[in-house]
Amino acid sequence: MVNNTTSRRPILVIGNSHTTAIAAALQATPDERFDLVNLASYFDPVNRRNKVLPPTIVELFQPRQIFATFGGSEHSVLGLLEAPVKFDFMTPADSGLEPGRERINFALLRATLAQAMQNGLNHLRHLRKLYDCPITHLCTPAPFRDLDPDHVLPRVFQENLHLGVSPASVRRKLHWTHSEIARETCREIGVDFMEVPPESLDADGYLLARYRSKDPTHGNHRYGALMIKHMLELADA
Amino acid sequence: MPKRHPYIGMPDHQFWKNEPGLHEPKRFDPVVRTSFTIAKHEPVVTAGSCFAQHVARHLALSGFNFHVTEKPHPLIRAEIAAKFNYGTFTARYGNLYTSRQLKQLLQRAYGLFEPIESVWRTQDGQTVDPFRPQIQDGGFASEAELLADRETHFAAVREAVESMSVFVFTLGLTESWFDRRDGAVFPLAPGVAGGVYDEQVFGFENFSVEQVVADMQWSIDFIRERNPEVRLLLTVSPVPLNATAVDRHVFVSTTYSKAVLRVAAEQVCERNPLCDYFPSYEIITSPYVRGAYYAQDCREVLDEGVRHVMGCFLRHYGQLGPEPVEPVQTEANNAVSRHLQAMQDVMEVLCDEERITNN
C-alpha cells in the first residue's frame, strides 16, 4: 500500500510475481531490514494491474541495497506447455536434443526470449537510473523436473494441461537462456546478478519439490527464506 | 527488290538512337523476347550474389511465389527470422558469388562433396560456417549446432531444387579463394569473417569464361536431372567488385569479371533450352540511365534501379493466372501465435494468484 513517508530500511526487494515467495517468507518471519514492493499491487492495490515503475519510488524508499526480480516468467510462456509445433534447441552448454522435435537455432530462440524479456529488463534499467545504491537482480527459480502428482495446480494451469508439459531438458535450457540474457543485461547496466540458491536444486539443476509453490513456476515460502538468507549474505559482504 | 544494305528493315531495338530510353531513361527496356513466362503461382527460387537479394525481395513484393524452403520454427517472429537471413534467399545459403560456389553447394547438399574445412572460428570466438560465414549474426551456439543446421539447410536446398519451377541465378564474381587440398571455394577469403588465412592452404583463382560455362552447365544438368521442367534465368550483377586480389585497379578487375560473366551467361543460354539471359546488368549500367541508379559509393544499386529492373522483368515474364498459393506455414504460425497469447494469459493469471496465496 502506498504511503507518504520515506522508508529507510536498508534492503528493498522489488519486482513482480517472484517477490511473492520472499513476501511469504517475511510474513512467516518478519525482518525489519526489508521493504518489499510487488510492482503490480503496491501502486495499484485494488486492481493489482500496475505495470509502471513510477519515479516517485525514490521518495518512498531509500535503501542501501536493492534486490530486483522484474518479469521472470517469459521462458515459461515460451516453453512450459507444449507449443503446437514442438521444439527443442541447443545452447552453447548443452547440445542434447529430444527426438521428434523441430530444432530452433539458439540465436533465434535467444533473440525471441530477449524480446519477450524487454519489459522486465527495462524496469531494471529504469531502476538503475533512479538509484545509486548497489542493485542485484535475482535469478528466477530453476524449472521443476516433473509435476508432483500431489500438487493441487491452479485451475488455469489445469485447464491447459492437455497441451502437455514440455520436457524437463527443454525447460532447463529455456531457464538457462533466460538467465544468460538477464546476466548480460546486468553486466551492461552495472547491476549484480544473484544466482539461484544452489541448495534449492537437485543434482541436475531442477528445483527441488520442497521449494515449489503450488504453481510450478514460482518458489514457495521456503524458497523465499533461502533467497533472504543469500540476500543478507550479499548485503553484509 | 534487294535491300540497299543489310540493316534495312531491322527492328528499332537494334539501333542505339531508336531506344526510347535515350530521351526518357525510365523507358529503357532491353528485353526483346523471352522463351517462357512465369505464372504467379509457380515457385521461383533465387540465388546468387548480393544483387540477387534485391531480386528475391521484389519478386515477393510483386506477388510472385518467391519460394522459401528454409523457414524458422513458427515460434520465431518474422522480424527476428529476417535478421538471421531466413527468407533472404530461398534457403539460407547466403550470397553465392561464383558459379563454382553454386556447383559445390549442389554437390554438398546431395552428399557428393564434403570439404575438409567444416567449421571456422572468428577472432572473437564465434563458430561460423566457412561456406556462409555471415549467415547468422553471432555465429552458431556450438560446432554441433552448426553441423545440425547444415543438415537442415541441405534438406532445404534439395527441396528447392526438386520443387522449383523457375531458377533465377545472379552471377556476381569471377575472383575466388579456394582450398588447395580439395578445391572447395569460399564466399569470403579465409580470415575476413572467420577462419585463418594460410597461403599454403588457400589459393586464389580468377575464373575464366570456360570455367564459368563449365560450372554452370554442370549445375544446370544436375538440376534438370532432378527437375527436368525447370526454367532458368541467368543475370549478371551490376554491383562492382568491393576488392580485387589482382594487382590492378579494382574497376579494371570489375570490367574483366563482368565481361567474363556476361559472355559465359550468353554461351550457357545459347546451349540450353528454356534458359534466358535477363539484362539486369545492362539496365543498371547502360548510358541511357546515366548512372542514376548507383548510390553515393558508386557501387550499391538504389531501390529505384532495382524497381526498373523488376519492372522490365514483370512486363516480360509475368503472366496473369491463379493467385499465389498461401504459404503452408501460415496456419502453423497462427496456431503458435494463439498458443503464445494463451500462455501469456495463463502466466498473468498465475502471477496474480501468486499474490493471493503461496503455501
Interface residues (C-beta under 8 A of the other chain):
Chain A: N16 S17 T20 A21 A23 A24 N38 A40 S41 R48 S73 S76 V77 L78 L80 L81 A83 P84 V85 F87 M90 T91 P92 S95 L97 E102 R103 I104 N105 F106 A107 L108 L109 A111 T112 Q115 P154 V156 F157 N160 L163 S213 K214 D215 T217 H218 N220 H221
Chain B: P72 H73 P74 L75 I76 R77 I80 A81 K83 F84 Q136 D137 G138 G139 F140 A141 S142 A144 E145 A148 D149 T152 A332 A335 V336 H339 L340 A342 M343 Q344 V346 M347 V349 L350 C351 D352 E353 E354 R355 T357 N358 N359
